């Protein structure tokens, strides 16, 4: 006998808002891990944090922000504010990435970044994700979740602080070839042709 009811984990996978909010929790947990560890464990946790932040923001820039811009009145302004926050966080992250995680300035810089990133996450949840939940139907939220996963699969693993937006972020440095792959993956996940 098969059940048509989804488990909570399966439902989260089918809803872009739940997926991104879960990632916000993962980001908080990684900040905790970086703060409480030292040496190689801190380096490893920081690498995972950098990667998650880079792929998360790239997926939002490629998939969520363009949809939100058009979804509701004021969407352009909400997205512009989130992009400004993301740019600021990328710059701070790049400074930390250039430091030894055991250097004296690393933890104060990490704590400052954490504050900025968590404020950004709360603003996304309040101003952007709430509108997505309110105005998009479940099928669209599921399609966006698939597209986010596709974008994350090909996103750069480090943010590029000098560039803004998904296209520029993904074309920078050694990631030039990823741009077309990401767009193709997003289009395929969204059920669109090239």
C-alpha positions, 0 to 999 in steps of 0.5 A: 500500500502506498501513501500519497502523504509526504513526509516533512523532509520530502515536503521541504525538498519540494518547497523553495522557501522551506529549502532556503530556510533550512539552509539558513539553519545550516549556515547558523550551525556552521558559524557555530562550528567554526567558532567553537573549533580550532586548527584543522577542524576550524579550517574545514568548518570554515571551508564548508561555510564558505562553500554553502554561502557561495552556492546558496547566494548564487542560487538565490541570485539566479533563481529566487531574486528574479522571480521575486522582482516580478512577483509583488509590488516593491519586489525590485526594491526588496531584491535590490536591498538583499543584493546590497547585503549580499555584496557587503557579506561577500566582501567581508567573507573574502577578507576572512578567506584570506586570513589564517583561521587561527589568527587573532583577527579571524574570530572578531571578523567571523562574528561580524560576518555572522551578524551581517549574514543572519540579519540578511537571512532574517530580511530575506525571510521577512520581506522576500520569502514571506511574499513567495509563500503568500503569492506563489502556488505550491507548484511554482514553489516546487519548481523554484526548489528544483531550480535552486538545487540545479543552480547550487549543483553548478555554482562557484564554491567561493564568492567573488566580492568584486562582482555583483549578481549571479551572472558576474559572480559565476563568470569571474575567475575559473568559473566562466564555463559554469554560467551556461551549465547553471542556466541550462540546469535551471531552465531544465529544472523549471521545465523551460527550453533554452 
